[in-house]
Amino acid sequence: MKSVQKITRVKLDVNQKDEFLVLGIVSAEPDYKLSLSINKKFNISLKNNSPITVTSDNSNSLVFSKFSDLSDSPHKVFNLISNRSGKNFLLKKLKNVDYIFHIQETDYKANTNYYSLLLREINTITAVFNIDLNIIKDQNLQYIIQ
């Protein structure tokens, strides 16, 4: 007679949740100069990454620059994304924002005030806004939070 193997069900408790923060930046600086300033202030290494390409309503291809830092820690990711491509915007409801700074942390909750204060200390940045993603409903939001 064969012995019947008992199946044991194991439930894994995973508490790790990605916390992210999205800040809007107003600055007249080009993206590469702004990324250098942020690199110095945050002690990170934002590098030009593959740009975000979106098809507009007119079937034109819009390209938005993206600078990313993935090297510091596997638990922290920084992205600087341009919100403007000519006269078009990645997030149309945020026409006053030039850049979107996306910070993703898996270790702990991202501290909005800390990052906002650091960005405001950079001379070339005019304003910093906390962007609440629960309020903004835009189809292009998927390109920022990947």
C-alpha positions in Angstrom: 0.0 0.0 0.0 1.3 3.4 -0.9 1.7 6.0 1.7 -0.2 9.2 1.0 1.9 12.3 1.2 0.4 15.0 3.3 0.3 18.5 1.7 1.3 21.2 4.0 0.2 24.7 3.2 2.6 27.4 4.3 1.5 31.0 4.4 4.2 33.6 4.0 3.7 36.9 5.7 5.3 39.6 3.6 5.3 43.1 5.2 7.6 44.7 2.7 5.7 47.4 0.9 7.2 49.8 -1.5 6.7 53.4 -0.2 7.2 56.1 -2.8 7.1 59.8 -2.8 6.4 62.1 -5.8 7.6 65.7 -5.7 7.0 68.4 -8.3 9.9 70.7 -9.1 9.8 74.1 -10.7 13.1 75.1 -12.2 14.3 76.9 -15.3 17.5 74.8 -15.5 17.9 72.1 -18.2 17.5 68.5 -16.9 21.2 67.6 -17.0 22.2 70.6 -14.9 19.4 70.0 -12.4 20.4 66.4 -12.1 23.9 67.4 -11.3 22.7 69.8 -8.6 20.5 67.0 -7.1 23.4 64.6 -7.3 25.6 66.9 -5.2 22.8 67.6 -2.6 21.6 64.0 -2.1 25.0 62.4 -2.7 23.5 60.1 -5.4 24.3 59.5 -9.0 21.4 60.4 -11.3 22.3 59.3 -14.8 20.5 59.7 -18.1 18.2 56.7 -18.5 16.0 55.6 -21.4 13.4 58.4 -21.9 9.7 58.0 -21.5 8.0 58.0 -24.9 4.2 58.8 -25.0 1.9 59.0 -28.0 -0.1 62.2 -27.9 -3.7 62.8 -28.9 -2.5 63.8 -32.4 -0.6 60.5 -32.7 2.7 62.3 -32.3 5.5 60.7 -30.3 6.5 62.8 -27.2 9.8 62.2 -25.4 10.3 63.1 -21.8 13.8 62.8 -20.3 14.4 60.5 -17.4 17.4 60.4 -15.0 17.7 57.5 -12.6 19.9 56.5 -9.7 19.8 52.8 -8.9 23.3 52.3 -7.5 23.1 53.6 -4.0 21.0 50.9 -2.4 18.7 48.2 -3.7 16.1 49.6 -1.3 16.1 53.2 -2.7 15.5 54.4 -6.2 15.5 58.1 -7.4 14.1 59.2 -10.7 14.0 62.8 -12.1 11.5 63.0 -15.0 10.8 65.9 -17.2 7.2 67.0 -17.3 7.6 69.1 -20.5 8.2 68.1 -24.0 8.0 71.3 -26.1 4.5 72.6 -25.4 3.2 69.3 -24.2 3.1 67.9 -20.6 3.5 64.4 -19.3 1.0 65.1 -16.5 -1.4 67.7 -18.0 -2.9 68.7 -14.6 0.5 69.8 -13.4 1.4 72.4 -16.0 3.2 74.6 -13.5 5.6 71.7 -12.7 8.8 71.3 -14.8 10.1 68.1 -13.3 8.8 65.2 -11.3 11.1 63.7 -8.7 10.1 60.2 -7.8 11.6 58.5 -4.7 10.9 54.9 -4.0 12.0 53.3 -0.7 11.3 49.7 0.4 13.0 49.9 3.8 10.9 52.6 5.5 8.4 55.3 4.7 9.8 58.1 2.6 10.1 61.3 4.6 8.4 64.0 2.5 9.6 67.0 4.6 13.2 65.8 4.6 13.4 65.5 0.8 11.4 68.7 0.2 13.8 70.7 2.4 16.9 69.3 0.6 15.5 70.2 -2.8 14.5 73.7 -1.6 18.1 74.3 -0.6 19.2 74.1 -4.2 19.5 77.6 -5.7 18.2 76.7 -9.1 14.9 75.3 -7.8 12.1 77.8 -7.5 9.5 75.6 -5.8 8.8 72.1 -4.6 5.4 70.6 -4.4 4.2 67.3 -2.8 2.1 65.5 -5.4 -0.7 63.4 -4.0 -1.3 60.6 -6.5 -4.7 59.8 -5.1 -6.0 63.2 -6.3 -4.4 63.2 -9.7 -6.1 61.0 -12.3 -3.9 61.0 -15.4 -3.3 58.1 -17.9 0.4 59.0 -18.0 0.8 58.4 -14.3 1.7 54.8 -15.1 5.0 56.0 -16.6 6.1 57.6 -13.4 5.3 54.8 -11.0 6.7 51.6 -12.6 
